[in-house]
């Protein structure tokens, strides 16, 4: 392992890296403590910010310069992915025409570690001129940015992780975390559901996991038998259905049981005596509600060691059948 002489003390690179992580964790802990303290200025400011964002008719305009700008881009992407219309506007480009992108229906969230970023000057002036609400996130108490904001999210004073430079490290980590916190709080406030979230993430594994089970289930020619049918009927249904099971419904159409290949093997003696399906079925089988997402169904398959499950409505009437392979084929893992 190579070593680096830091202030005359031989220190391995992994020790340095661990120290950086530990310093940033301390910063996040300080941030979390302030938010837990409902009497703190930051806690009040976050509540105010979320309330304003929840009532917003336009978009959230994220802006910042340098490292704060990179963090602002990420926060904009997080807001957008959770259903809040958000875009990043570069402060330098804003001064050369992009201010026209910002309307009086929007709200600006400006980030600056020091709070004295010169490039933000024109956006701040534009916000004042057109009465555009301004939320600011900064470590600079008493700074120009802090004083300009309608809401000031003042980060706690912490130590940066870089021992030899004052480059923002812990502060940008706190900004990122606080941006995530705002996005998740806004998502909860706006009542965004897993179904809504899937609409914003149609691609990849995340999109697959958030698909509704009704999008994946088989609903035509479901293998079903009545509670009064004999076992022979169940066997024919299992054989023709190709799912290795058959659902048993009562006179109201509600699912009361299921017969699987395993049930047939366990009850061979009863089958030879012409048994009814109610004698060999598993009563009250596991089901999945129609509003559930694919990831929930896959978790059930894994936890209960089963391969197929019926999707039911609120009255437990079968709407379709989902097989574990249906989840795996679309990329739910």
DOPA-819957 format. One line per field, with one value per residue (C-alpha): chain; residue number from 1; x, y negated, z negated; residue in three letters. Coordinates in nm, 2 decimals. Each point is the difference from the previous one (the first is absolute). Layout:
// residues N
timar: A,...
bado: NUM,...
px: X,...
py: Y,...
pz: Z,...
torse: Ala,...
***
This chain:
// residues 333
timar: A,A,A,A,A,A,A,A,A,A,A,A,A,A,A,A,A,A,A,A,A,A,A,A,A,A,A,A,A,A,A,A,A,A,A,A,A,A,A,A,A,A,A,A,A,A,A,A,A,A,A,A,A,A,A,A,A,A,A,A,A,A,A,A,A,A,A,A,A,A,A,A,A,A,A,A,A,A,A,A,A,A,A,A,A,A,A,A,A,A,A,A,A,A,A,A,A,A,A,A,A,A,A,A,A,A,A,A,A,A,A,A,A,A,A,A,A,A,A,A,A,A,A,A,A,A,A,A,A,A,A,A,A,A,A,A,A,A,A,A,A,A,A,A,A,A,A,A,A,A,A,A,A,A,A,A,A,A,A,A,A,A,A,A,A,A,A,A,A,A,A,A,A,A,A,A,A,A,A,A,A,A,A,A,A,A,A,A,A,A,A,A,A,A,A,A,A,A,A,A,A,A,A,A,A,A,A,A,A,A,A,A,A,A,A,A,A,A,A,A,A,A,A,A,A,A,A,A,A,A,A,A,A,A,A,A,A,A,A,A,A,A,A,A,A,A,A,A,A,A,A,A,A,A,A,A,A,A,A,A,A,A,A,A,A,A,A,A,A,A,A,A,A,A,A,A,A,A,A,A,A,A,A,A,A,A,A,A,A,A,A,A,A,A,A,A,A,A,A,A,A,A,A,A,A,A,A,A,A,A,A,A,A,A,A,A,A,A,A,A,A,A,A,A,A,A,A,A,A,A,A,A,A
bado: 1,2,3,4,5,6,7,8,9,10,11,12,13,14,15,16,17,18,19,20,21,22,23,24,25,26,27,28,29,30,31,32,33,34,35,36,37,38,39,40,41,42,43,44,45,46,47,48,49,50,51,52,53,54,55,56,57,58,59,60,61,62,63,64,65,66,67,68,69,70,71,72,73,74,75,76,77,78,79,80,81,82,83,84,85,86,87,88,89,90,91,92,93,94,95,96,97,98,99,100,101,102,103,104,105,106,107,108,109,110,111,112,113,114,115,116,117,118,119,120,121,122,123,124,125,126,127,128,129,130,131,132,133,134,135,136,137,138,139,140,141,142,143,144,145,146,147,148,149,150,151,152,153,154,155,156,157,158,159,160,161,162,163,164,165,166,167,168,169,170,171,172,173,174,175,176,177,178,179,180,181,182,183,184,185,186,187,188,189,190,191,192,193,194,195,196,197,198,199,200,201,202,203,204,205,206,207,208,209,210,211,212,213,214,215,216,217,218,219,220,221,222,223,224,225,226,227,228,229,230,231,232,233,234,235,236,237,238,239,240,241,242,243,244,245,246,247,248,249,250,251,252,253,254,255,256,257,258,259,260,261,262,263,264,265,266,267,268,269,270,271,272,273,274,275,276,277,278,279,280,281,282,283,284,285,286,287,288,289,290,291,292,293,294,295,296,297,298,299,300,301,302,303,304,305,306,307,308,309,310,311,312,313,314,315,316,317,318,319,320,321,322,323,324,325,326,327,328,329,330,331,332,333
px: 0.00,0.15,0.04,-0.02,0.18,-0.27,0.15,0.29,-0.21,0.00,-0.36,-0.14,-0.23,-0.28,0.03,-0.02,-0.31,-0.16,0.06,-0.17,-0.31,0.00,0.02,-0.28,-0.21,0.06,-0.14,-0.31,-0.05,0.01,-0.25,-0.23,0.01,-0.11,-0.29,-0.11,0.00,-0.34,0.10,0.30,0.01,0.08,-0.29,-0.24,0.16,-0.04,-0.37,-0.05,0.19,-0.20,-0.33,0.09,0.12,-0.32,-0.22,0.22,-0.18,0.31,0.34,0.28,0.30,0.33,0.31,0.36,0.35,0.30,-0.04,-0.33,-0.12,0.08,-0.20,-0.28,-0.02,-0.03,-0.27,-0.20,0.02,-0.12,-0.29,-0.10,0.02,-0.24,-0.26,0.09,0.07,0.36,0.28,0.35,0.09,0.37,0.05,0.25,-0.23,-0.29,0.18,0.02,-0.36,-0.11,-0.17,-0.29,-0.05,-0.11,-0.36,-0.19,-0.17,0.34,0.20,0.38,0.22,0.35,0.31,0.32,0.24,0.13,-0.32,0.21,0.01,0.03,-0.16,-0.33,-0.04,-0.21,-0.24,-0.05,-0.07,-0.25,-0.17,-0.05,-0.11,-0.28,-0.08,0.11,0.02,0.36,0.12,0.37,0.23,0.34,0.25,0.05,-0.19,-0.06,0.12,-0.16,-0.18,-0.13,-0.14,-0.16,-0.20,-0.36,0.10,0.35,0.12,0.31,0.24,0.18,0.36,0.21,0.35,0.08,0.14,0.30,0.28,0.23,-0.26,-0.33,-0.17,-0.37,-0.03,-0.21,-0.21,-0.09,-0.08,-0.24,-0.15,-0.06,-0.16,-0.22,-0.11,-0.11,-0.18,-0.20,-0.09,-0.12,-0.19,-0.17,-0.08,-0.17,-0.19,-0.12,-0.12,0.21,-0.06,0.21,-0.22,0.08,0.37,0.00,-0.13,0.31,0.23,-0.14,0.34,0.25,-0.03,-0.16,-0.27,-0.06,-0.02,-0.26,-0.23,-0.34,-0.07,-0.31,0.24,0.17,-0.26,-0.18,-0.37,-0.14,-0.09,0.10,0.01,-0.30,-0.23,-0.31,0.00,-0.25,0.22,0.18,0.38,0.00,-0.13,0.29,0.25,-0.12,0.01,0.36,0.11,-0.16,0.09,0.37,0.05,0.02,-0.30,-0.37,-0.20,-0.32,-0.28,-0.33,-0.34,0.07,0.32,0.23,0.33,-0.02,0.28,0.26,0.11,0.36,0.20,0.13,-0.35,-0.07,0.30,-0.07,-0.36,0.04,-0.21,-0.29,0.02,-0.05,-0.33,-0.14,0.06,-0.15,0.24,-0.08,0.16,0.33,0.03,0.21,-0.25,0.04,0.30,0.24,-0.13,0.11,-0.22,-0.06,0.17,0.33,0.32,0.21,0.27,-0.24,-0.12,0.35,0.07,-0.30,0.13,0.33,-0.13,-0.26,0.19,-0.28,0.00,-0.35,-0.25,-0.35,-0.06,-0.33,-0.23,-0.12,-0.26,0.27,-0.14,0.28,0.10,0.30,0.29,0.36,0.30,0.34,0.14,-0.23,0.20,0.34,-0.07,-0.05,0.31,-0.15,0.28
py: 0.00,-0.34,-0.26,-0.37,-0.24,-0.23,-0.26,0.23,0.30,0.30,0.08,0.25,-0.11,0.21,-0.17,-0.34,0.12,0.13,-0.33,-0.19,0.22,-0.04,-0.38,-0.01,0.23,-0.25,-0.27,0.20,0.08,-0.37,-0.07,0.28,-0.13,-0.34,0.14,0.22,-0.31,-0.15,-0.33,-0.05,-0.26,0.26,0.23,-0.30,-0.10,0.36,0.01,-0.34,0.10,0.32,-0.18,-0.25,0.26,0.21,-0.30,-0.09,-0.04,-0.03,0.17,0.02,-0.18,0.13,-0.20,-0.02,-0.05,0.25,0.29,-0.14,-0.01,0.37,0.07,-0.22,0.20,0.32,-0.14,-0.12,0.36,0.14,-0.24,0.08,0.38,-0.04,-0.19,-0.36,-0.20,-0.12,-0.13,-0.12,-0.35,-0.08,-0.35,-0.11,0.10,-0.17,-0.33,0.05,0.08,0.30,-0.22,0.00,0.37,-0.11,-0.11,-0.16,0.34,0.16,0.01,-0.02,0.22,-0.14,0.17,-0.15,0.11,-0.35,-0.18,-0.26,0.16,-0.29,0.19,0.02,-0.37,-0.04,0.29,-0.16,-0.34,0.17,0.17,-0.32,-0.19,0.25,0.11,0.36,0.19,0.09,0.28,0.01,0.26,-0.12,0.03,-0.38,-0.14,-0.37,0.03,-0.18,0.32,0.07,-0.35,0.01,0.33,0.01,0.33,0.07,0.35,-0.08,0.30,0.06,-0.11,0.32,0.10,0.07,0.35,-0.13,-0.05,-0.21,-0.20,-0.18,0.15,0.08,0.37,0.04,-0.30,0.13,0.33,-0.17,-0.20,0.33,0.16,-0.30,-0.01,0.36,-0.07,-0.28,0.22,0.29,-0.23,-0.17,0.35,0.09,-0.33,0.03,0.36,0.15,0.37,0.29,0.00,-0.37,0.07,0.27,-0.24,-0.21,0.31,0.22,0.13,0.23,0.22,-0.28,-0.04,0.38,0.03,-0.28,0.15,0.09,0.37,-0.06,-0.10,0.34,0.25,0.26,-0.08,0.21,0.36,-0.01,0.35,0.00,0.26,-0.03,0.12,0.27,0.15,0.33,0.05,0.14,-0.34,-0.17,0.23,-0.08,-0.37,0.02,0.20,-0.23,-0.32,0.05,-0.19,0.30,-0.11,-0.07,-0.24,0.10,-0.25,0.00,-0.08,-0.37,0.03,-0.06,0.20,0.24,0.24,0.12,0.34,0.04,0.29,0.05,0.03,0.27,0.20,-0.03,0.12,0.29,0.23,-0.25,-0.04,0.38,-0.03,-0.28,-0.28,-0.35,-0.29,-0.14,0.32,-0.06,-0.37,-0.24,-0.23,-0.38,-0.01,-0.30,-0.26,-0.34,-0.30,-0.16,-0.33,0.18,-0.04,0.27,-0.03,0.08,0.31,0.12,-0.04,0.22,0.26,0.00,-0.01,0.27,0.22,0.00,-0.05,-0.13,-0.23,-0.12,-0.38,-0.08,-0.30,-0.13,0.28,0.26,0.08,0.11,-0.25,0.19,0.23,-0.11,0.24,-0.06,0.02,-0.29,-0.22,0.13,-0.04,-0.38,-0.04,-0.01,0.12
pz: 0.00,0.10,-0.27,0.00,-0.24,-0.14,-0.24,-0.07,-0.09,0.22,0.08,0.25,0.27,-0.13,-0.34,0.17,0.20,-0.32,-0.17,0.28,-0.03,-0.38,0.03,0.24,-0.22,-0.29,0.23,0.09,-0.37,-0.08,0.28,-0.12,-0.36,0.11,0.19,-0.29,-0.22,0.09,-0.16,0.22,0.27,0.26,-0.10,0.03,0.34,0.14,-0.10,0.16,0.32,0.04,-0.05,0.26,0.25,-0.06,0.11,0.30,0.33,0.21,-0.01,-0.25,0.15,-0.14,0.04,-0.13,0.11,0.00,-0.24,-0.14,0.36,0.05,-0.32,0.12,0.32,-0.19,-0.23,0.30,0.14,-0.33,-0.02,0.36,-0.06,-0.30,0.20,-0.07,0.32,-0.04,0.22,-0.04,0.13,0.01,-0.16,0.27,0.28,-0.19,0.04,0.37,0.08,-0.20,-0.26,0.25,-0.10,-0.35,-0.04,-0.28,-0.07,-0.08,-0.31,-0.02,-0.22,0.00,-0.14,-0.11,-0.26,-0.09,0.10,0.18,0.35,0.24,0.29,-0.19,-0.01,0.31,-0.10,-0.34,0.15,0.25,-0.29,-0.19,0.31,0.09,-0.36,0.07,-0.33,-0.09,-0.22,-0.07,-0.13,-0.14,-0.27,-0.01,-0.29,0.07,0.36,0.29,0.11,-0.35,-0.04,0.35,-0.06,-0.09,-0.17,-0.10,-0.06,-0.20,-0.02,-0.33,-0.03,0.05,0.09,0.36,0.07,0.19,-0.25,0.23,0.20,-0.09,0.31,-0.08,-0.09,-0.32,0.09,0.35,-0.15,-0.24,0.29,0.19,-0.30,-0.08,0.36,-0.02,-0.32,0.16,0.30,-0.22,-0.23,0.30,0.14,-0.32,-0.02,0.35,-0.05,0.28,0.02,0.13,0.31,0.06,-0.06,0.26,0.25,-0.05,0.03,0.28,0.09,-0.16,-0.31,-0.20,0.25,0.01,-0.38,-0.01,0.27,-0.14,-0.02,0.21,0.28,-0.01,-0.10,0.21,0.00,0.29,-0.06,-0.37,-0.14,-0.24,-0.14,-0.21,-0.36,0.09,0.28,-0.04,0.00,0.35,0.13,-0.19,0.16,0.35,-0.08,-0.13,0.30,0.26,-0.19,0.00,-0.33,-0.23,-0.20,0.01,-0.21,-0.19,-0.02,-0.19,0.13,-0.03,0.21,-0.29,-0.02,-0.29,0.09,0.24,0.12,0.12,0.14,-0.35,-0.14,0.25,-0.10,-0.37,0.05,0.23,-0.21,-0.02,0.38,0.05,-0.19,0.22,-0.25,0.03,0.06,-0.35,-0.15,0.16,0.04,-0.20,-0.17,0.00,0.23,0.02,0.24,0.13,0.02,0.33,-0.09,-0.10,0.20,0.14,-0.26,-0.27,0.18,0.06,-0.38,-0.07,0.24,-0.18,-0.35,0.04,0.24,0.26,0.37,0.09,-0.18,0.09,0.03,-0.17,-0.05,-0.34,-0.01,0.06,0.35,0.23,0.27,0.13,-0.07,-0.03,0.03,-0.13,0.35,0.10,-0.24,0.10,0.37,-0.03,-0.23,-0.35,-0.23
torse: Unk,Unk,Unk,Unk,Unk,Unk,Unk,Unk,Unk,Unk,Unk,Unk,Unk,Unk,Unk,Unk,Unk,Unk,Unk,Unk,Unk,Unk,Unk,Unk,Unk,Unk,Unk,Unk,Unk,Unk,Unk,Unk,Unk,Unk,Unk,Unk,Unk,Unk,Unk,Unk,Unk,Unk,Unk,Unk,Unk,Unk,Unk,Unk,Unk,Unk,Unk,Unk,Unk,Unk,Unk,Unk,Unk,Unk,Unk,Unk,Unk,Unk,Unk,Unk,Unk,Unk,Unk,Unk,Unk,Unk,Unk,Unk,Unk,Unk,Unk,Unk,Unk,Unk,Unk,Unk,Unk,Unk,Unk,Unk,Unk,Unk,Unk,Unk,Unk,Unk,Unk,Unk,Unk,Unk,Unk,Unk,Unk,Unk,Unk,Unk,Unk,Unk,Unk,Unk,Unk,Unk,Unk,Unk,Unk,Unk,Unk,Unk,Unk,Unk,Unk,Unk,Unk,Unk,Unk,Unk,Unk,Unk,Unk,Unk,Unk,Unk,Unk,Unk,Unk,Unk,Unk,Unk,Unk,Unk,Unk,Unk,Unk,Unk,Unk,Unk,Unk,Unk,Unk,Unk,Unk,Unk,Unk,Unk,Unk,Unk,Unk,Unk,Unk,Unk,Unk,Unk,Unk,Unk,Unk,Unk,Unk,Unk,Unk,Unk,Unk,Unk,Unk,Unk,Unk,Unk,Unk,Unk,Unk,Unk,Unk,Unk,Unk,Unk,Unk,Unk,Unk,Unk,Unk,Unk,Unk,Unk,Unk,Unk,Unk,Unk,Unk,Unk,Unk,Unk,Unk,Unk,Unk,Unk,Unk,Unk,Unk,Unk,Unk,Unk,Unk,Unk,Unk,Unk,Unk,Unk,Unk,Unk,Unk,Unk,Unk,Unk,Unk,Unk,Unk,Unk,Unk,Unk,Unk,Unk,Unk,Unk,Unk,Unk,Unk,Unk,Unk,Unk,Unk,Unk,Unk,Unk,Unk,Unk,Unk,Unk,Unk,Unk,Unk,Unk,Unk,Unk,Unk,Unk,Unk,Unk,Unk,Unk,Unk,Unk,Unk,Unk,Unk,Unk,Unk,Unk,Unk,Unk,Unk,Unk,Unk,Unk,Unk,Unk,Unk,Unk,Unk,Unk,Unk,Unk,Unk,Unk,Unk,Unk,Unk,Unk,Unk,Unk,Unk,Unk,Unk,Unk,Unk,Unk,Unk,Unk,Unk,Unk,Unk,Unk,Unk,Unk,Unk,Unk,Unk,Unk,Unk,Unk,Unk,Unk,Unk,Unk,Unk,Unk,Unk,Unk,Unk,Unk,Unk,Unk,Unk,Unk,Unk,Unk,Unk,Unk,Unk,Unk,Unk,Unk,Unk,Unk,Unk,Unk,Unk,Unk,Unk,Unk,Unk
***
